[in-house]
Amino acid sequence: MRESKEPARPTAQEKELESVRSENFVKVYANSAQIETTVWDFKLIFGEIAKSGDKMVIDESVAIVMSPQHAKAFVGVLANNLREYEKRVGEIKLPAPEEPPVTEKFATKASPDNKVAAVRQSGIITTLATF
């Protein structure tokens, strides 16, 4: 009679990954994040809201594109890290929103009063989330 053997599971040491920064590694500050979605991917566009002359603009710095599966895993890891951070440091308080969150698919545009607004733009699937 043959014994069925399960494949050996990797040890904790084998599971560890080493992070190595490439020559093209970039670190940016962002106080604005926009999310574009398609059936195939999620695009996170990070930038900084700044005053330019008499109006406010978002200076977009970098876009990160990932699969829906990776985006969902990323959200889970981020949520876990936020929970752990708040356990150590205390609750992160957000300012009261000036407008209700955008729940439809929109593109962004500066409004006449120099606030960032969400507007419908045909053919673009974008949700604005400005922090």
Backbone as a printed PyTorch tensor [residue, N CA C, xyz], in Angstrom:
tensor([[[  0.8390,  -1.1710,   0.0000],
         [  0.0000,   0.0000,   0.0000],
         [  0.8900,   1.2410,   0.0000]],

        [[  0.5680,   2.1880,  -0.8970],
         [  1.3640,   3.4080,  -1.0190],
         [  0.9110,   4.4400,  -0.0010]],

        [[  1.8810,   5.1190,   0.5450],
         [  1.5570,   6.2220,   1.4430],
         [  1.4790,   7.4950,   0.6250]],

        [[  0.4070,   8.2690,   0.8300],
         [  0.3350,   9.5460,   0.1180],
         [  1.0320,  10.6040,   0.9570]],

        [[  1.9470,  11.2790,   0.3290],
         [  2.6850,  12.3180,   1.0300],
         [  2.2750,  13.6750,   0.4780]],

        [[  1.9850,  14.5800,   1.3870],
         [  1.6920,  15.9450,   0.9810],
         [  3.0090,  16.6370,   0.6520]],

        [[  2.9690,  17.5520,  -0.3060],
         [  4.2020,  18.2820,  -0.5910],
         [  4.6540,  19.0570,   0.6400]],

        [[  5.9460,  19.1690,   0.7970],
         [  6.4960,  19.8880,   1.9470],
         [  6.0870,  21.3550,   1.8800]],

        [[  5.6550,  21.8780,   3.0050],
         [  5.2780,  23.2900,   3.0700],
         [  6.5300,  24.1300,   3.2940]],

        [[  6.5720,  25.3130,   2.6630],
         [  7.7480,  26.1570,   2.8690],
         [  7.8480,  26.6250,   4.3160]],

        [[  9.0570,  26.7100,   4.8070],
         [  9.2720,  27.1890,   6.1710],
         [  9.0860,  28.7030,   6.1910]],

        [[  8.9910,  29.2680,   7.3870],
         [  8.8320,  30.7210,   7.5260],
         [  9.9950,  31.4460,   6.8690]],

        [[ 11.1800,  30.8740,   7.0000],
         [ 12.3680,  31.4900,   6.4090],
         [ 12.2790,  31.4710,   4.8800]],

        [[ 11.7590,  30.3930,   4.3130],
         [ 11.6150,  30.2950,   2.8620],
         [ 10.5360,  31.2380,   2.3360]],

        [[  9.5480,  31.5580,   3.1770],
         [  8.4640,  32.4430,   2.7740],
         [  8.8990,  33.9050,   2.7410]],

        [[  9.9580,  34.2520,   3.4670],
         [ 10.4110,  35.6340,   3.5210],
         [ 10.8770,  36.0980,   2.1560]],

        [[ 10.5060,  37.3210,   1.8250],
         [ 10.9630,  37.9260,   0.5880],
         [ 11.8960,  39.0670,   0.9260]],

        [[ 12.9130,  39.2050,   0.1460],
         [ 13.8240,  40.3260,   0.3360],
         [ 13.3930,  41.4590,  -0.5820]],

        [[ 13.2570,  42.6540,  -0.0460],
         [ 12.9140,  43.8250,  -0.8530],
         [ 14.1950,  44.5190,  -1.2810]],

        [[ 14.2960,  44.7530,  -2.5690],
         [ 15.4520,  45.4480,  -3.1240],
         [ 14.9250,  46.6030,  -3.9680]],

        [[ 15.3890,  47.8090,  -3.6990],
         [ 14.9330,  48.9730,  -4.4580],
         [ 15.6950,  49.0800,  -5.7690]],

        [[ 14.9260,  49.2410,  -6.8340],
         [ 15.5440,  49.3700,  -8.1430],
         [ 16.1660,  50.7540,  -8.2970]],

        [[ 16.9420,  50.9310,  -9.3390],
         [ 17.5340,  52.2320,  -9.6320],
         [ 16.4510,  53.2610,  -9.9440]],

        [[ 15.2830,  52.8060, -10.3890],
         [ 14.1940,  53.7020, -10.7610],
         [ 13.2120,  53.9650,  -9.6250]],

        [[ 13.5300,  53.5350,  -8.4080],
         [ 12.6320,  53.7290,  -7.2710],
         [ 12.3570,  55.2150,  -7.0820]],

        [[ 11.0690,  55.5620,  -6.8310],
         [ 10.6670,  56.9540,  -6.6460],
         [  9.8220,  57.0490,  -5.3870]],

        [[ 10.0850,  58.0750,  -4.5990],
         [  9.2810,  58.3520,  -3.4130],
         [  8.6180,  59.7050,  -3.6360]],

        [[  7.2730,  59.7500,  -3.4870],
         [  6.5420,  60.9990,  -3.6980],
         [  5.6140,  61.2500,  -2.5200]],

        [[  5.2860,  62.5210,  -2.2990],
         [  4.2710,  62.9040,  -1.3240],
         [  2.9660,  63.0670,  -2.0780]],

        [[  1.8670,  62.6220,  -1.4980],
         [  0.5570,  62.7830,  -2.1390],
         [ -0.4790,  63.1920,  -1.1000]],

        [[ -1.2830,  64.1930,  -1.4510],
         [ -2.4480,  64.5280,  -0.6360],
         [ -3.7060,  64.4390,  -1.4960]],

        [[ -3.5650,  63.7910,  -2.6460],
         [ -4.6850,  63.5590,  -3.5440],
         [ -4.5170,  62.1770,  -4.1580]],

        [[ -5.6110,  61.4430,  -4.2570],
         [ -5.5860,  60.1320,  -4.9090],
         [ -6.8390,  60.0020,  -5.7600]],

        [[ -6.6530,  59.5810,  -6.9860],
         [ -7.7790,  59.3390,  -7.8780],
         [ -7.7360,  57.8570,  -8.2540]],

        [[ -8.8880,  57.2820,  -8.4780],
         [ -8.9610,  55.8640,  -8.8270],
         [ -9.7180,  55.7210, -10.1360]],

        [[ -9.0860,  55.1010, -11.1020],
         [ -9.7360,  54.7700, -12.3680],
         [ -9.8540,  53.2600, -12.4320]],

        [[-10.9970,  52.7710, -12.8830],
         [-11.1930,  51.3290, -12.9700],
         [-11.6790,  50.9300, -14.3460]],

        [[-11.2650,  49.7350, -14.7360],
         [-11.8140,  49.0700, -15.9070],
         [-12.1050,  47.6400, -15.4690]],

        [[-12.6120,  46.8350, -16.3470],
         [-12.8680,  45.4350, -15.9860],
         [-11.5640,  44.6980, -15.6910]],

        [[-10.4670,  45.1820, -16.2330],
         [ -9.1940,  44.4830, -16.1240],
         [ -8.2700,  45.0200, -15.0520]],

        [[ -8.4030,  46.3060, -14.6890],
         [ -7.4420,  46.8410, -13.7330],
         [ -7.9530,  48.0490, -12.9630]],

        [[ -7.2000,  48.3910, -11.9220],
         [ -7.4220,  49.5830, -11.1150],
         [ -6.1890,  50.4560, -11.2810]],

        [[ -6.4140,  51.7420, -11.5140],
         [ -5.3000,  52.6770, -11.6280],
         [ -5.4340,  53.6930, -10.5020]],

        [[ -4.4090,  53.7790,  -9.6560],
         [ -4.3660,  54.7470,  -8.5670],
         [ -3.4330,  55.8710,  -9.0160]],

        [[ -3.9660,  57.0830,  -9.0940],
         [ -3.1750,  58.2290,  -9.5340],
         [ -2.9660,  59.1440,  -8.3330]],

        [[ -1.7140,  59.3300,  -7.9460],
         [ -1.3870,  60.1380,  -6.7790],
         [ -0.8160,  61.4800,  -7.2030]],

        [[ -1.1570,  62.5110,  -6.4470],
         [ -0.6590,  63.8410,  -6.7420],
         [ -0.7320,  64.7270,  -5.5210]],

        [[ -0.4030,  65.9880,  -5.7430],
         [ -0.4160,  66.9580,  -4.6650],
         [ -1.2690,  68.1510,  -5.0700]],

        [[ -2.2090,  68.5100,  -4.1990],
         [ -3.0450,  69.6810,  -4.4360],
         [ -2.2220,  70.9000,  -4.0580]],

        [[ -2.1350,  71.8470,  -4.9660],
         [ -1.3470,  73.0510,  -4.7190],
         [ -2.0280,  74.2420,  -5.3670]],

        [[ -1.6840,  75.4190,  -4.8810],
         [ -2.2300,  76.6450,  -5.4560],
         [ -1.3210,  77.0670,  -6.6100]],

        [[ -1.9260,  77.3600,  -7.7360],
         [ -1.1890,  77.8250,  -8.9080],
         [ -1.8500,  79.1250,  -9.3540]],

        [[ -1.2080,  80.2330,  -9.0350],
         [ -1.8220,  81.5230,  -9.3300],
         [ -3.0430,  81.7160,  -8.4680]],

        [[ -4.1900,  81.8970,  -9.1000],
         [ -5.4270,  82.1030,  -8.3450],
         [ -6.3150,  80.8720,  -8.3010]],

        [[ -5.7820,  79.7020,  -8.6960],
         [ -6.6110,  78.4980,  -8.6630],
         [ -5.8570,  77.3200,  -8.0480]],

        [[ -6.6280,  76.3330,  -7.6250],
         [ -6.0590,  75.1160,  -7.0600],
         [ -5.9350,  74.0780,  -8.1730]],

        [[ -4.8080,  73.3840,  -8.1900],
         [ -4.5870,  72.3400,  -9.1950],
         [ -4.0640,  71.0860,  -8.4990]],

        [[ -4.2440,  69.9510,  -9.1620],
         [ -3.6480,  68.7040,  -8.6870],
         [ -2.4740,  68.4090,  -9.5980]],

        [[ -1.2810,  68.4160,  -9.0240],
         [ -0.0690,  68.0780,  -9.7640],
         [  0.1100,  66.5610,  -9.6380]],

        [[ -0.3090,  65.8240, -10.6670],
         [ -0.2420,  64.3630, -10.6240],
         [  1.2040,  63.9060, -10.7390]],

        [[  1.6180,  63.0200,  -9.8290],
         [  3.0140,  62.5880,  -9.7600],
         [  3.2530,  61.1840, -10.2830]],

        [[  2.3490,  60.2590,  -9.9380],
         [  2.5940,  58.8590, -10.2710],
         [  1.2680,  58.1070, -10.3640]],

        [[  1.2310,  57.1080, -11.2370],
         [  0.0700,  56.2250, -11.3500],
         [  0.5390,  54.7940, -11.0900]],

        [[ -0.2160,  54.0780, -10.3040],
         [  0.0520,  52.6710, -10.0120],
         [ -1.1170,  51.8810, -10.5840]],

        [[ -0.8330,  50.8970, -11.4160],
         [ -1.8780,  50.0850, -12.0330],
         [ -1.7550,  48.6610, -11.4960]],

        [[ -2.8950,  48.0870, -11.0940],
         [ -2.8810,  46.7130, -10.5770],
         [ -4.1660,  45.9860, -10.9590]],

        [[ -4.1190,  44.6750, -10.8870],
         [ -5.2950,  43.8530, -11.1910],
         [ -6.3480,  44.0390, -10.0970]],

        [[ -7.6180,  43.7420, -10.3920],
         [ -8.6430,  43.8190,  -9.3430],
         [ -8.3130,  42.9300,  -8.1360]],

        [[ -7.7280,  41.7640,  -8.3930],
         [ -7.3740,  40.8560,  -7.3000],
         [ -6.2990,  41.4840,  -6.4110]],

        [[ -5.2940,  42.0910,  -7.0390],
         [ -4.2310,  42.7280,  -6.2610],
         [ -4.7780,  43.9380,  -5.5160]],

        [[ -5.6720,  44.6990,  -6.1500],
         [ -6.2790,  45.8560,  -5.4940],
         [ -7.0410,  45.4240,  -4.2400]],

        [[ -7.7930,  44.3320,  -4.3410],
         [ -8.5580,  43.8460,  -3.1850],
         [ -7.6220,  43.3860,  -2.0680]],

        [[ -6.5640,  42.6880,  -2.4310],
         [ -5.5790,  42.2580,  -1.4290],
         [ -4.8990,  43.4740,  -0.7980]],

        [[ -4.5740,  44.4710,  -1.6120],
         [ -3.9360,  45.7010,  -1.1380],
         [ -4.8350,  46.4170,  -0.1300]],

        [[ -6.1350,  46.5290,  -0.4410],
         [ -7.0770,  47.1890,   0.4610],
         [ -7.1240,  46.4440,   1.8010]],

        [[ -7.1140,  45.1220,   1.7590],
         [ -7.1310,  44.3420,   2.9970],
         [ -5.8940,  44.5810,   3.8450]],

        [[ -4.7320,  44.5940,   3.2160],
         [ -3.4750,  44.8290,   3.9390],
         [ -3.4420,  46.2570,   4.4800]],

        [[ -3.8770,  47.2310,   3.6710],
         [ -3.9060,  48.6240,   4.1120],
         [ -4.8530,  48.7960,   5.3020]],

        [[ -6.0500,  48.2020,   5.2240],
         [ -7.0170,  48.2990,   6.3240],
         [ -6.4480,  47.6950,   7.6030]],

        [[ -5.7800,  46.5550,   7.4860],
         [ -5.1650,  45.9170,   8.6520],
         [ -4.0880,  46.8180,   9.2510]],

        [[ -3.2570,  47.4140,   8.4070],
         [ -2.2090,  48.3070,   8.8970],
         [ -2.7980,  49.5510,   9.5590]],

        [[ -3.8900,  50.0860,   9.0160],
         [ -4.5450,  51.2350,   9.6470],
         [ -5.1000,  50.8690,  11.0200]],

        [[ -5.7240,  49.6830,  11.1250],
         [ -6.2450,  49.2310,  12.4280],
         [ -5.1140,  49.1250,  13.4470]],

        [[ -4.0110,  48.5090,  13.0540],
         [ -2.8720,  48.3450,  13.9590],
         [ -2.2770,  49.7050,  14.3490]],

        [[ -2.1820,  50.6120,  13.4020],
         [ -1.6690,  51.9590,  13.6720],
         [ -2.5430,  52.6540,  14.7080]],

        [[ -3.8790,  52.5910,  14.5110],
         [ -4.7930,  53.2450,  15.4380],
         [ -4.7660,  52.6030,  16.8230]],

        [[ -4.4710,  51.3240,  16.9050],
         [ -4.3270,  50.6740,  18.2160],
         [ -3.1340,  51.2610,  18.9680]],

        [[ -2.0590,  51.5400,  18.2420],
         [ -0.8410,  52.0590,  18.8600],
         [ -0.9110,  53.5620,  19.1220]],

        [[ -1.4560,  54.3340,  18.1710],
         [ -1.3600,  55.7910,  18.2060],
         [ -2.6700,  56.4760,  18.5670]],

        [[ -3.7830,  55.8300,  18.3040],
         [ -5.0920,  56.4410,  18.5270],
         [ -5.8230,  56.6230,  17.2100]],

        [[ -7.1030,  56.9270,  17.3280],
         [ -7.9560,  57.0440,  16.1390],
         [ -7.4890,  58.1590,  15.2110]],

        [[ -7.4960,  57.8790,  13.9250],
         [ -7.2120,  58.8800,  12.9080],
         [ -8.5210,  59.6110,  12.6410]],

        [[ -8.5410,  60.8990,  12.9140],
         [ -9.7630,  61.6810,  12.7210],
         [ -9.7030,  62.3730,  11.3720]],

        [[-10.7990,  62.2700,  10.6210],
         [-10.9080,  62.9230,   9.3290],
         [-11.7780,  64.1620,   9.4460]],

        [[-11.4680,  65.2110,   8.6830],
         [-12.3390,  66.3800,   8.7030],
         [-13.6860,  66.0280,   8.0770]],

        [[-14.7210,  66.7490,   8.4820],
         [-16.0490,  66.5210,   7.9080],
         [-16.0050,  66.8480,   6.4180]],

        [[-16.5640,  65.9830,   5.5810],
         [-16.5390,  66.2620,   4.1410],
         [-17.4110,  67.4650,   3.7970]],

        [[-16.9250,  68.2590,   2.8290],
         [-17.7030,  69.4150,   2.3800],
         [-18.8360,  68.9680,   1.4730]],

        [[-18.6120,  67.8880,   0.7380],
         [-19.6060,  67.3440,  -0.1790],
         [-19.7000,  65.8530,   0.0800]],

        [[-20.8620,  65.2310,  -0.2320],
         [-20.9490,  63.7780,  -0.0560],
         [-19.9620,  63.0850,  -0.9960]],

        [[-19.4680,  61.9000,  -0.6120],
         [-18.5290,  61.1830,  -1.4690],
         [-19.1330,  60.8740,  -2.8370]],

        [[-18.2930,  60.8640,  -3.8350],
         [-18.7330,  60.5650,  -5.1930],
         [-18.9150,  59.0540,  -5.3020]],

        [[-20.0870,  58.6250,  -5.7570],
         [-20.3320,  57.1930,  -5.8680],
         [-20.4990,  56.7540,  -7.3110]],

        [[-20.5660,  57.7040,  -8.2340],
         [-20.6750,  57.3590,  -9.6440],
         [-19.3040,  57.4540, -10.2820]],

        [[-19.2480,  57.1650, -11.5660],
         [-17.9840,  57.2050, -12.2790],
         [-17.7990,  58.5910, -12.8830]],

        [[-16.7260,  59.2680, -12.4760],
         [-16.5120,  60.6490, -12.8530],
         [-15.0560,  60.9100, -13.2110]],

        [[-14.8260,  62.0450, -13.8410],
         [-13.4810,  62.5760, -14.0430],
         [-13.3910,  63.8630, -13.2380]],

        [[-12.1930,  64.3600, -12.9830],
         [-12.0430,  65.5340, -12.1390],
         [-11.8170,  66.7950, -12.9550]],

        [[-12.1780,  67.8940, -12.3400],
         [-12.0140,  69.1980, -12.9770],
         [-12.0880,  70.2530, -11.8820]],

        [[-11.2970,  71.3170, -12.0000],
         [-11.3600,  72.4000, -11.0150],
         [-12.6320,  73.2070, -11.2540]],

        [[-13.3330,  73.5420, -10.1770],
         [-14.5580,  74.3110, -10.2940],
         [-14.2390,  75.8100, -10.2500]],

        [[-15.2160,  76.6710, -10.6090],
         [-14.9720,  78.1120, -10.6150],
         [-14.5300,  78.6610,  -9.2510]],

        [[-14.9570,  78.0410,  -8.1520],
         [-14.5510,  78.5340,  -6.8340],
         [-13.2250,  77.9170,  -6.3800]],

        [[-12.4850,  77.3410,  -7.3240],
         [-11.1520,  76.7770,  -7.0990],
         [-11.1280,  75.5560,  -6.1920]],

        [[-12.2790,  74.9330,  -5.9870],
         [-12.3060,  73.6710,  -5.2600],
         [-12.3020,  72.5520,  -6.2810]],

        [[-11.7790,  71.4100,  -5.8920],
         [-11.7920,  70.2790,  -6.7980],
         [-13.2000,  69.7130,  -6.8130]],

        [[-13.7470,  69.5020,  -7.9830],
         [-15.1060,  69.0060,  -8.1160],
         [-15.0980,  67.7520,  -8.9760]],

        [[-16.1520,  66.9870,  -8.8890],
         [-16.2950,  65.8000,  -9.7240],
         [-17.3040,  66.1160, -10.8120]],

        [[-16.9680,  65.8170, -12.0330],
         [-17.8750,  66.0550, -13.1530],
         [-17.9230,  64.8210, -14.0270]],

        [[-19.0630,  64.6070, -14.6560],
         [-19.2340,  63.4710, -15.5380],
         [-18.5090,  63.7550, -16.8460]],

        [[-17.7200,  62.8190, -17.3020],
         [-17.0270,  62.9760, -18.5820],
         [-17.1570,  61.6760, -19.3430]],

        [[-17.7510,  61.7390, -20.5000],
         [-18.0390,  60.5550, -21.2990],
         [-16.7730,  59.7600, -21.6020]],

        [[-16.8630,  58.4520, -21.4650],
         [-15.7720,  57.5600, -21.8560],
         [-14.6900,  57.3670, -20.8160]],

        [[-14.7250,  58.0820, -19.7100],
         [-13.6950,  57.9260, -18.6860],
         [-14.3450,  57.3350, -17.4420]],

        [[-13.7210,  56.3380, -16.8860],
         [-14.2440,  55.7170, -15.6800],
         [-13.3140,  56.1140, -14.5500]],

        [[-13.6820,  57.1750, -13.8290],
         [-12.8120,  57.7160, -12.7900],
         [-13.6320,  58.0480, -11.5600]],

        [[-13.1210,  57.7480, -10.4130],
         [-13.7160,  58.1860,  -9.1580],
         [-12.7070,  59.0490,  -8.4580]],

        [[-13.1020,  60.2210,  -8.0210],
         [-12.1970,  61.1360,  -7.3370],
         [-12.2540,  60.8740,  -5.8500]],

        [[-11.1010,  60.7560,  -5.2540],
         [-10.9920,  60.6840,  -3.8130],
         [ -9.8270,  61.5850,  -3.4450]],

        [[-10.1060,  62.7820,  -2.9970],
         [ -9.0540,  63.7260,  -2.6520],
         [ -8.9030,  63.7730,  -1.1460]],

        [[ -7.6820,  63.6510,  -0.6900],
         [ -7.4080,  63.6490,   0.7550],
         [ -6.7210,  64.9280,   1.1420]]])
